[in-house]
């Protein structure tokens, strides 16, 4: 077996060193700046690779074993790649909180579990991880994408004429449905007395007046909204199509212009209160314009050229990183001439840590293999938190009964993130990640 189980003896006290407690630990395979890669991380990567090959290439037996052995040679390289890109995103002060919240809200809109605790349990049952672990995986994937977009694809010059030519040849790919992007403030009246409800309504009306006078809506959200899912990201909701909203709300938000703030709207689900909506963007049904999808086309055309630029970029990140790799492990993407030897353990951190110390990032067995998408410059696909949301919950402004059979969960294969702003009208035309 590639990795062997082992234990270390931790002395109960200096005077009783021989009467040590036996504790199972994780072996550190590599140190990447302030992060570590453990043996368990690599074993989980290998397991996910095997599952992917079984599901996508239908391999088994000797053919499966040979493919796993061949492709797993780059597992440590890919793990280091991911950590370096995530660390680079933090160095660049990239934030993806709104992207992640919007994406999770979209999952709730497209499925049918109203209760937050049941939503979390559905994540655990489907993917073998907690909601926070699932959210962190999604966050990491968004961070990686944004670094690649800003540092690689945005610097690839595509002539305007080529962008226009692609648009003209693929107009059918850029047909859009009518959709609206909203932000919300919820003033809860859950469990309140009639007098308190009246005060809440007065507060909601005051907030509407302030928003219409020009106060920043995201600031009003942060200071006043009682919705835990959207209060930390400016109140942003996922893109909504006609038929997903209550009729009286749909009539307003698909009629008024961008920037309009509604009067307080009484709601009862998922909690009672007054809802204030702002129209962030609205698209009519029809052909998306060239300008609206230009950024998406840029990324599409830049993709083939990124393959030759990605590995040199990751080598550059390695050259600037504090990187140590334990004997027996190989980084196949190592920077030429860089010393990554494991130094004296007495001068650095111990070679092993307890399971408790790595629990925050240690992998857990997945009951369902998450979607996969390749990182440019790598030789195999890597796992990302892109999810089949067939068992997850609805949002408070959506009417999920529209166009759906009662009690039938809606499958929503998640798309890879495209941009930090609300996706353009043609985003829905992209092929879903394979499950």
PyMOL commands that set and color helices and strands:
alter all, ss='L'
color gray80, all
select helices_A, chain A and resi 14-16+39-57+61-91+97-109+116-127+131-151+153-155+160-169+171-174+194-212+217-224+247-253+290-320+355-358+427-429
alter helices_A, ss='H'
color red, helices_A
select strands_A, chain A and resi 7-10+21-32+35-38+175-176+179-188+240-241+265-267+273-283+286-287+323-325+352-354+372-373+382-383
alter strands_A, ss='S'
color yellow, strands_A
deselect
rebuild
show_as cartoon
